[in-house]
Amino acid sequence: MTLLAHDRYCDEIAHQVRQFRDVITSGADLSATVPTCPDWTLEELVRHVGGALRWVELLVRTRAQEGVPVEEVPGGGGPQARGDAAALDAWLAESGEAVVAALRQAGPDAKVWSWAGIPTAGFWARRVTHELVVHRADAALAAGLPVAGLPGEGRPGEALPEAGRPFEVGPEVAADALDEWLEIVRFVQRVQPDGPARELRGTGRSLHLHATDTAPGLNAEWLIELTGDGVDWRRGHEKATVALRGPLTTLLLAFYRRLPLDTPGLEVLGERELLDFWLERASFG
């Protein structure tokens, strides 16, 4: 497994924060429900993201060797006033700048506690990158902006930033996000033996992911096997019980359960029941 360079993750974090801020300043309704995280409004999603950035910044900057309660993170809750897009935007910008600075200063090998048993700043650079990617899709959906194969709803009389331009992710970042998600599922199987991911075991069943729009030189296909010991996977084109094909960004968001399988551009070949079974059980807990 080849990870992206540490500086590449840091650059991507800065880029994703800028894109996220575009949603906040687009005139979007901060009280709108996030369809993919229905317990949150758009404002609550932004506060979650900014708070996570500040939490990671504190961990990395202090080289924490154990977890820190989120309640102890200075400024982690966001602006006191609710519904203030400008204040929320400024707070998120500051949060992003702080975590990028801490990660760059630390470098990938600095020892920092993590929940995944990979105690390095490099783990956090990767994790923050993909956390931002997926939650930016959540924010775009809540704001009615176009996402991959789904058109944006917009609002009458309003010109939203980049209207008509769908949410997309750089191909190497999207491919790495899929790698990381598969690693997380495998990790969860080990540390939460009673969680829903425990059922992703067996023999003779497999899934194939196939991105249809990647540039030459990027292997954007995956074979995922459900073995008796848990999930095993590798990059490559191989036959499987079920295959999911489509543009890489759409594929990523569907596999993260952010888009439905009937999203335009996606194609399911083989036993869809196995893919549904996976999507219902592949989670953090």
C-alpha positions in Angstrom: 0.0 0.0 0.0 1.4 3.3 -1.1 0.1 6.3 0.8 0.1 9.8 -0.5 3.0 12.1 0.5 2.4 13.9 3.9 2.6 17.3 2.2 0.0 16.1 -0.3 -2.4 15.3 2.5 -1.8 18.7 4.1 -2.4 20.4 0.7 -5.6 18.5 0.3 -6.8 19.4 3.8 -6.4 23.1 3.0 -8.2 22.6 -0.3 -11.1 20.7 1.2 -11.5 23.3 3.9 -11.7 26.0 1.2 -14.3 24.0 -0.7 -16.3 23.5 2.5 -16.2 27.2 3.3 -17.7 27.8 -0.2 -20.8 25.9 0.9 -21.1 27.9 4.1 -20.9 31.2 2.2 -23.1 30.2 -0.7 -26.3 31.4 1.1 -27.2 27.8 2.1 -29.7 27.4 4.8 -27.7 26.5 7.9 -30.8 25.0 9.5 -31.3 22.5 6.7 -31.2 18.9 7.6 -28.2 16.9 6.3 -29.9 14.1 4.3 -27.0 11.7 4.8 -26.6 12.6 8.5 -30.3 13.3 9.4 -29.5 14.0 13.1 -27.6 17.1 12.1 -28.4 20.4 10.5 -25.9 21.9 8.1 -24.6 24.2 10.9 -24.2 21.2 13.3 -22.2 19.4 10.5 -19.9 22.4 10.1 -19.4 22.6 13.9 -18.6 18.9 14.0 -16.0 19.2 11.3 -14.4 22.3 12.7 -14.3 20.8 16.2 -12.7 17.7 14.8 -10.0 19.8 13.1 -9.2 21.6 16.3 -9.2 18.3 18.2 -6.6 16.8 15.8 -4.6 20.0 15.9 -4.3 19.8 19.7 -3.3 16.1 19.5 -0.6 16.7 17.0 0.7 20.0 18.3 1.1 18.6 21.9 2.2 15.2 20.7 -0.5 13.7 22.8 0.1 10.1 23.9 -3.4 9.4 24.9 -6.8 10.6 23.8 -8.1 14.1 24.8 -11.8 14.7 25.6 -13.3 16.9 22.9 -14.7 19.1 25.7 -11.2 20.2 26.5 -10.4 21.5 23.1 -10.1 25.3 23.1 -12.7 26.8 20.8 -13.9 23.4 19.7 -17.5 24.2 19.9 -17.4 27.0 17.4 -18.9 30.5 17.5 -21.3 31.3 20.3 -23.9 32.8 18.0 -26.0 30.4 16.0 -26.9 31.0 12.4 -24.1 33.4 11.7 -22.5 32.1 8.4 -19.7 34.7 8.5 -18.6 33.7 12.0 -18.9 30.0 11.2 -16.8 30.5 8.0 -14.1 32.4 9.9 -14.0 29.8 12.6 -13.7 26.9 10.1 -10.9 28.8 8.2 -9.0 29.3 11.4 -9.5 25.6 12.3 -8.2 24.4 9.0 -5.2 26.7 9.0 -4.3 25.5 12.5 -4.4 21.8 11.8 -2.5 22.1 8.6 0.2 24.1 10.3 0.5 21.5 13.1 0.6 18.6 10.7 3.3 20.2 8.5 5.4 21.1 11.5 5.1 17.6 13.0 5.9 15.6 9.8 4.4 12.2 9.1 6.5 10.2 11.7 5.9 12.3 14.8 4.5 10.1 17.6 0.9 11.0 18.3 -1.9 8.9 19.9 -4.6 7.6 17.6 -7.7 5.4 18.0 -6.5 3.1 15.2 -3.3 1.9 16.7 -1.2 3.9 14.2 0.4 6.5 16.6 1.7 9.0 14.1 0.9 12.5 12.8 0.8 10.9 9.3 -2.2 8.8 10.4 -4.1 12.0 11.3 -3.1 13.8 8.0 -4.7 11.0 6.1 -7.8 10.6 8.3 -8.5 14.3 8.3 -8.3 14.5 4.5 -10.9 11.8 4.0 -13.1 13.0 6.8 -13.3 16.3 5.1 -13.9 14.8 1.7 -17.0 12.8 2.9 -18.4 15.5 5.1 -18.0 18.1 2.3 -20.3 15.8 0.2 -22.7 15.8 3.1 -22.7 19.6 3.2 -23.2 19.9 -0.5 -26.2 17.6 -0.4 -27.7 19.6 2.5 -27.1 22.8 0.5 -28.7 21.5 -2.6 -25.5 21.6 -4.6 -24.8 19.0 -7.3 -22.9 15.9 -6.1 -21.5 13.4 -8.5 -24.4 11.9 -10.4 -27.1 13.8 -8.6 -28.1 17.3 -9.8 -28.3 20.2 -7.3 -31.6 21.6 -6.3 -30.4 25.1 -5.8 -32.8 27.8 -4.7 -34.9 30.0 -7.0 -33.3 33.3 -7.8 -29.9 32.4 -6.2 -26.7 31.7 -8.0 -24.7 29.3 -5.9 -20.9 29.1 -6.2 -19.9 26.6 -8.9 -23.6 25.9 -9.6 -23.9 23.1 -12.1 -20.4 21.8 -11.3 -20.7 18.5 -9.4 -18.8 17.7 -6.3 -15.7 15.8 -7.3 -12.5 14.5 -5.7 -9.0 14.2 -7.2 -8.6 10.6 -8.4 -5.6 9.8 -6.3 -7.4 11.2 -3.2 -10.6 9.3 -3.9 -8.7 6.0 -4.5 -6.8 6.5 -1.2 -10.1 7.2 0.6 -11.4 3.9 -0.6 -8.2 2.1 0.6 -8.5 3.8 4.0 -12.2 2.9 4.4 -11.4 -0.8 3.7 -8.6 -0.6 6.3 -11.1 0.9 8.8 -13.6 -1.9 8.2 -10.9 -4.5 8.8 -9.8 -2.6 11.9 -13.3 -2.4 13.3 -13.7 -6.2 12.8 -10.7 -6.7 15.1 -11.5 -4.3 17.9 -15.4 -4.5 17.9 -16.0 -8.3 17.5 -19.7 -7.8 18.4 -20.3 -4.9 16.0 -22.2 -5.2 12.7 -19.0 -5.7 10.7 -18.6 -9.1 12.4 -21.0 -10.5 9.8 -18.7 -9.6 6.9 -17.1 -13.0 7.0 -17.4 -16.2 5.1 -15.9 -18.0 2.2 -16.4 -17.7 -1.5 -18.1 -14.3 -1.4 -16.4 -11.2 -2.8 -17.0 -7.7 -4.1 -15.4 -5.8 -7.0 -15.2 -2.0 -7.3 -14.3 -0.7 -10.7 -13.8 3.0 -11.4 -14.6 3.7 -15.1 -13.1 7.2 -15.5 -9.6 7.1 -14.1 -6.4 8.3 -15.8 -3.8 5.8 -17.1 -1.4 4.8 -14.3 -3.9 4.8 -11.5 -5.2 1.4 -10.5 -8.7 2.1 -9.3 -10.1 -1.3 -9.0 -10.5 -3.4 -5.8 -11.3 -7.0 -5.0 -12.8 -7.4 -1.5 -13.0 -10.9 -0.1 -15.1 -12.0 2.9 -12.9 -14.6 4.5 -13.3 -16.6 7.7 -10.9 -14.3 9.4 -12.6 -11.1 8.2 -12.3 -8.7 5.2 -9.3 -9.1 2.9 -8.7 -6.9 -0.1 -6.3 -5.8 -2.8 -6.3 -3.5 -5.8 -6.9 -5.2 -9.2 -9.4 -6.4 -11.7 -10.8 -9.8 -10.7 -14.1 -11.6 -10.9 -16.3 -11.3 -7.9 -19.8 -12.2 -6.6 -20.9 -8.7 -7.2 -19.4 -5.7 -8.9 -20.0 -2.0 -8.6 -18.9 0.1 -11.5 -19.0 3.8 -12.1 -17.0 7.1 -12.0 -14.5 7.1 -9.1 -16.1 10.0 -7.1 -19.6 8.4 -7.4 -18.2 5.0 -6.5 -16.5 6.4 -3.4 -19.6 8.2 -2.2 -21.8 5.2 -2.8 -19.4 2.9 -0.9 -19.5 5.4 1.9 -23.3 5.3 1.8 -23.6 8.9 0.7 -25.2 8.1 -2.7 -27.8 5.4 -3.5 -26.8 2.5 -5.8 -29.3 3.7 -8.4 -27.4 7.0 -8.8 -26.8 7.8 -12.5 -23.5 6.4 -13.7 -23.4 3.5 -11.3 -23.9 -0.1 -12.4 -24.3 -3.2 -10.2 -23.4 -6.5 -11.8 -24.1 -9.9 -10.0 -25.6 -10.5 -6.6 -26.8 -7.1 -5.4 -27.9 -8.6 -2.2 -24.3 -9.0 -1.1 -23.5 -5.4 -1.9 -26.5 -4.3 0.2 -25.4 -6.7 2.9 -21.9 -5.0 2.9 -23.3 -1.5 2.9 -25.5 -2.2 5.9 -22.7 -3.6 8.0 -19.5 -1.8 7.0 -19.3 1.0 9.6 -17.4 2.4 12.5 -19.5 0.5 14.9 
